[in-house]
Amino acid sequence: MLKLIPKFELTEAFAAEAGQLFLMFGDAERWPADSIARVLVVRAPDYVQVAFLDRSRAGIQVNSLGAGKCEVIISHELLASAESAKLQKKFWQSYLKLIRQKVER
């Protein structure tokens, strides 16, 4: 029997330039303390992959929608359990809220 690895995807729209969000996600120094182990991949202009201390990882796609708008799609995978997925989803929702406060003034 194949064991399914918990994963989830979040999509969020922002009233901000895609490049601004791409720079924020691609710079580990801008992440909240203790939240990220390392940035694995930065592929300009729109993709970042990060690894967390729990050995899970997330792909972050930043798509320009034009007219100063963009969307962020987060695909978080390799989570140890459904509970881990729930905790990471809460982290992302909180983190995206912080980003929104910084870029949508």
N, CA, C and O of each residue as an XYZ file, in Angstrom:
420
protein
N       0.838     -1.183      0.000
C       0.000      0.000      0.000
C       0.886      1.251      0.000
O       1.823      1.350      0.792
N       0.595      2.178     -0.866
C       1.361      3.412     -1.006
C       0.915      4.427      0.039
O      -0.274      4.719      0.166
N       1.881      4.964      0.787
C       1.573      5.976      1.801
C       1.585      7.354      1.132
O       2.569      7.740      0.501
N       0.494      8.079      1.278
C       0.402      9.424      0.723
C       1.113     10.412      1.627
O       0.946     10.378      2.846
N       1.900     11.285      1.037
C       2.601     12.310      1.788
C       1.739     13.562      1.802
O       1.396     14.078      0.739
N       1.379     14.066      2.985
C       0.541     15.261      3.037
C       1.192     16.445      2.318
O       2.390     16.701      2.435
N       0.360     17.139      1.582
C       0.804     18.356      0.904
C      -0.410     19.252      0.732
O      -1.550     18.811      0.880
N      -0.153     20.518      0.417
C      -1.242     21.446      0.166
C      -0.760     22.553     -0.752
O       0.437     22.728     -0.980
N      -1.730     23.297     -1.271
C      -1.427     24.437     -2.140
C      -2.283     25.614     -1.697
O      -3.467     25.462     -1.396
N      -1.669     26.785     -1.663
C      -2.367     28.037     -1.358
C      -2.140     29.010     -2.504
O      -1.046     29.072     -3.066
N      -3.166     29.764     -2.848
C      -3.042     30.815     -3.852
C      -3.567     32.102     -3.252
O      -4.650     32.131     -2.667
N      -2.789     33.173     -3.401
C      -3.151     34.474     -2.824
C      -2.843     35.568     -3.838
O      -1.770     35.572     -4.442
N      -3.772     36.487     -4.027
C      -3.572     37.625     -4.932
C      -3.109     38.833     -4.118
O      -3.516     39.021     -2.972
N      -2.246     39.651     -4.737
C      -1.716     40.849     -4.090
C      -1.826     42.042     -5.035
O      -1.711     41.899     -6.252
N      -2.048     43.209     -4.463
C      -2.003     44.457     -5.218
C      -0.579     44.988     -5.094
O      -0.323     45.979     -4.410
N       0.336     44.306     -5.771
C       1.759     44.659     -5.722
C       2.437     44.076     -6.950
O       1.910     43.174     -7.601
N       3.609     44.606     -7.253
C       4.388     44.104     -8.383
C       4.960     42.726     -8.041
O       5.408     42.498     -6.917
N       4.943     41.821     -9.003
C       5.453     40.464     -8.805
C       6.926     40.475     -8.390
O       7.335     39.692     -7.532
N       7.713     41.350     -8.988
C       9.139     41.408     -8.679
C       9.404     41.716     -7.219
O      10.353     41.194     -6.636
N       8.583     42.551     -6.630
C       8.753     42.907     -5.222
C       8.557     41.677     -4.334
O       9.338     41.447     -3.411
N       7.517     40.889     -4.610
C       7.281     39.689     -3.817
C       8.336     38.627     -4.093
O       8.763     37.930     -3.173
N       8.759     38.492     -5.340
C       9.808     37.534     -5.685
C      11.070     37.808     -4.868
O      11.691     36.879     -4.350
N      11.445     39.069     -4.755
C      12.636     39.426     -3.979
C      12.473     39.075     -2.501
O      13.426     38.637     -1.857
N      11.284     39.265     -1.971
C      11.042     38.958     -0.563
C      11.145     37.454     -0.301
O      11.752     37.037      0.686
N      10.563     36.651     -1.170
C      10.603     35.202     -0.970
C      12.001     34.635     -1.212
O      12.390     33.659     -0.570
N      12.744     35.222     -2.113
C      14.057     34.707     -2.461
C      15.178     35.095     -1.514
O      16.307     34.630     -1.673
N      14.889     35.932     -0.537
C      15.905     36.410      0.405
C      15.594     35.867      1.800
O      14.676     36.352      2.461
N      16.347     34.872      2.248
C      16.099     34.245      3.548
C      16.177     35.242      4.702
O      15.565     35.023      5.747
N      16.915     36.323      4.527
C      17.025     37.339      5.572
C      15.689     38.040      5.837
O      15.494     38.612      6.910
N      14.789     38.002      4.890
C      13.490     38.667      5.046
C      12.421     37.765      5.653
O      11.310     38.218      5.928
N      12.746     36.505      5.860
C      11.780     35.559      6.424
C      11.703     35.733      7.938
O      12.661     36.189      8.562
N      10.562     35.369      8.531
C      10.456     35.427      9.998
C      11.492     34.511     10.650
O      11.846     33.469     10.098
N      11.966     34.901     11.809
C      12.969     34.114     12.533
C      12.454     32.698     12.795
O      11.277     32.496     13.096
N      13.348     31.733     12.676
C      13.059     30.329     12.963
C      12.037     29.677     12.027
O      11.521     28.607     12.351
N      11.739     30.270     10.910
C      10.725     29.683     10.036
C      11.307     28.932      8.851
O      10.664     28.025      8.322
N      12.499     29.287      8.430
C      13.046     28.697      7.218
C      14.472     28.212      7.463
O      15.274     28.889      8.106
N      14.763     27.040      6.945
C      16.121     26.519      7.066
C      17.001     27.134      5.994
O      18.093     27.623      6.284
N      16.523     27.109      4.740
C      17.341     27.673      3.668
C      16.541     27.826      2.386
O      15.533     27.156      2.165
N      17.025     28.721      1.561
C      16.472     28.885      0.211
C      17.229     27.911     -0.675
O      18.458     27.959     -0.740
N      16.514     27.032     -1.356
C      17.147     26.018     -2.201
C      17.359     26.483     -3.624
O      18.428     26.286     -4.201
N      16.329     27.106     -4.192
C      16.348     27.493     -5.609
C      15.755     28.887     -5.745
O      14.707     29.183     -5.171
N      16.423     29.732     -6.501
C      15.869     31.037     -6.882
C      16.001     31.105     -8.397
O      17.103     31.226     -8.932
N      14.869     31.028     -9.074
C      14.874     31.050    -10.534
C      14.076     32.281    -10.990
O      12.847     32.267    -11.063
N      14.829     33.337    -11.289
C      14.201     34.595    -11.703
C      13.461     34.371    -13.019
O      13.921     33.598    -13.860
N      12.357     35.015    -13.201
C      11.798     36.082    -12.372
C      10.662     35.646    -11.457
O      10.009     36.497    -10.851
N      10.399     34.307    -11.336
C       9.127     33.960    -10.707
C       9.079     32.734     -9.801
O       7.993     32.391     -9.333
N      10.182     32.061     -9.530
C      10.095     30.820     -8.754
C      11.167     30.762     -7.668
O      12.336     31.068     -7.903
N      10.731     30.359     -6.467
C      11.626     30.151     -5.333
C      11.214     28.833     -4.671
O      10.027     28.540     -4.524
N      12.215     28.052     -4.279
C      11.932     26.848     -3.499
C      12.690     26.967     -2.183
O      13.865     27.334     -2.153
N      11.990     26.649     -1.092
C      12.583     26.756      0.237
C      12.429     25.439      0.986
O      11.485     24.685      0.750
N      13.370     25.171      1.893
C      13.331     23.975      2.740
C      13.179     24.412      4.187
O      13.827     25.358      4.634
N      12.329     23.724      4.901
C      12.073     24.031      6.301
C      12.792     23.054      7.219
O      13.253     22.001      6.779
N      12.885     23.403      8.481
C      13.591     22.579      9.459
C      12.955     21.206      9.644
O      13.635     20.266     10.055
N      11.660     21.073      9.347
C      10.981     19.780      9.478
C      11.189     18.890      8.247
O      10.555     17.844      8.110
N      12.084     19.323      7.360
C      12.441     18.615      6.123
C      11.383     18.691      5.030
O      11.500     18.025      4.001
N      10.363     19.490      5.248
C       9.401     19.736      4.183
C       9.955     20.830      3.288
O      10.937     21.488      3.633
N       9.329     21.021      2.150
C       9.770     22.085      1.252
C       8.561     22.686      0.564
O       7.490     22.085      0.476
N       8.781     23.906      0.078
C       7.702     24.615     -0.599
C       8.236     25.270     -1.857
O       9.316     25.861     -1.867
N       7.452     25.151     -2.915
C       7.714     25.877     -4.144
C       6.820     27.105     -4.153
O       5.625     27.010     -3.875
N       7.392     28.247     -4.469
C       6.652     29.511     -4.465
C       6.718     30.092     -5.864
O       7.789     30.466     -6.343
N       5.575     30.166     -6.512
C       5.463     30.722     -7.859
C       4.834     32.102     -7.736
O       3.763     32.241     -7.146
N       5.486     33.127     -8.286
C       4.962     34.495     -8.252
C       4.637     34.896     -9.689
O       5.533     35.040    -10.520
N       3.352     35.073     -9.971
C       2.901     35.392    -11.325
C       2.393     36.822    -11.417
O       1.555     37.242    -10.619
N       2.897     37.559    -12.380
C       2.404     38.905    -12.619
C       1.029     38.826    -13.287
O       0.817     38.047    -14.217
N       0.118     39.636    -12.800
C      -1.214     39.732    -13.402
C      -1.376     41.052    -14.151
O      -2.450     41.354    -14.670
N      -0.294     41.835    -14.202
C      -0.337     43.140    -14.857
C      -0.976     44.188    -13.973
O      -1.606     43.874    -12.963
N      -0.805     45.426    -14.364
C      -1.405     46.572    -13.664
C      -1.087     46.584    -12.174
O      -1.953     46.906    -11.360
N       0.160     46.231    -11.802
C       0.563     46.290    -10.402
C      -0.053     45.218     -9.524
O      -0.174     45.405     -8.313
N      -0.447     44.088    -10.118
C      -1.047     42.993     -9.357
C      -0.301     41.695     -9.654
O       0.299     41.530    -10.716
N      -0.356     40.785     -8.692
C       0.265     39.482     -8.892
C      -0.452     38.444     -8.041
O      -1.272     38.766     -7.181
N      -0.114     37.194     -8.311
C      -0.611     36.115     -7.466
C       0.570     35.260     -7.041
O       1.554     35.116     -7.768
N       0.448     34.699     -5.846
C       1.470     33.825     -5.291
C       0.827     32.455     -5.094
O      -0.230     32.334     -4.476
N       1.485     31.425     -5.631
C       1.013     30.056     -5.471
C       2.083     29.303     -4.688
O       3.231     29.200     -5.121
N       1.695     28.785     -3.540
C       2.609     28.050     -2.680
C       2.199     26.585     -2.701
O       1.063     26.244     -2.371
N       3.125     25.726     -3.089
C       2.912     24.277     -3.070
C       3.855     23.699     -2.030
O       5.061     23.606     -2.259
N       3.308     23.314     -0.892
C       4.113     22.809      0.221
C       3.959     21.296      0.268
O       2.842     20.778      0.280
N       5.097     20.583      0.296
C       5.065     19.121      0.215
C       6.058     18.480      1.176
O       6.802     19.160      1.882
N       6.046     17.175      1.181
C       6.921     16.357      2.023
C       6.684     16.607      3.513
O       7.616     16.578      4.317
N       5.450     16.845      3.857
C       5.079     17.042      5.253
C       4.930     15.692      5.943
O       4.465     14.730      5.330
N       5.317     15.614      7.201
C       5.345     14.345      7.922
C       3.957     13.794      8.251
O       3.782     12.584      8.393
N       2.979     14.683      8.371
C       1.645     14.240      8.782
C       0.613     15.304      8.423
O       0.947     16.412      8.005
N      -0.636     14.933      8.599
C      -1.711     15.898      8.391
C      -1.602     17.043      9.389
O      -1.924     18.186      9.063
N      -1.151     16.742     10.598
C      -0.969     17.783     11.611
C       0.129     18.765     11.189
O      -0.015     19.975     11.365
N       1.213     18.244     10.638
C       2.286     19.108     10.124
C       1.761     20.010      9.015
O       2.100     21.192      8.945
N       0.930     19.437      8.151
C       0.342     20.228      7.061
C      -0.518     21.352      7.629
O      -0.482     22.478      7.135
N      -1.275     21.048      8.650
C      -2.134     22.056      9.280
C      -1.300     23.189      9.878
O      -1.634     24.363      9.718
N      -0.215     22.834     10.568
C       0.653     23.851     11.175
C       1.348     24.703     10.116
O       1.443     25.921     10.267
N       1.831     24.078      9.054
C       2.498     24.840      7.991
C       1.502     25.729      7.251
O       1.852     26.838      6.849
N       0.287     25.269      7.069
C      -0.729     26.098      6.411
C      -1.000     27.344      7.251
O      -1.151     28.439      6.710
N      -1.060     27.177      8.565
C      -1.246     28.339      9.457
C      -0.069     29.298      9.336
O      -0.251     30.516      9.308
N       1.157     28.737      9.262
C       2.335     29.577      9.087
C       2.208     30.405      7.810
O       2.418     31.618      7.832
N       1.863     29.752      6.697
C       1.775     30.471      5.425
C       0.700     31.556      5.460
O       0.915     32.665      4.971
N      -0.441     31.237      6.032
C      -1.508     32.236      6.101
C      -1.053     33.453      6.897
O      -1.337     34.588      6.515
N      -0.354     33.225      7.991
C       0.163     34.325      8.805
C       1.248     35.097      8.059
O       1.263     36.328      8.076
N       2.152     34.374      7.406
C       3.247     35.012      6.682
C       2.733     35.829      5.501
O       3.213     36.936      5.256
N       1.771     35.295      4.776
C       1.204     36.042      3.649
C       0.495     37.309      4.129
O       0.504     38.330      3.441
N      -0.110     37.240      5.294
C      -0.742     38.429      5.875
C       0.305     39.501      6.173
O       0.080     40.682      5.906
N       1.459     39.088      6.732
C       2.551     40.034      7.000
C       3.078     40.655      5.703
O       3.326     41.859      5.639
N       3.243     39.837      4.688
C       3.712     40.349      3.401
C       2.719     41.350      2.845
O       3.107     42.406      2.344
N       1.445     41.023      2.931
C       0.406     41.942      2.433
C       0.523     43.302      3.112
O       0.404     44.334      2.452
N       0.752     43.315      4.414
C       0.880     44.562      5.158
C       2.086     45.381      4.688
O       2.058     46.611      4.730
N       3.138     44.698      4.243
C       4.334     45.380      3.782
C       4.201     45.922      2.369
O       4.722     46.996      2.067
N       3.509     45.195      1.501
C       3.492     45.596      0.085
C       2.231     46.344     -0.353
O       2.235     47.019     -1.382
N       1.165     46.226      0.417
C      -0.093     46.894      0.043
C      -0.386     48.041      1.009
O      -1.281     47.950      1.849
N       0.377     49.108      0.875
C       0.180     50.264      1.766
C      -0.598     51.333      1.100
O      -0.856     52.376      1.702
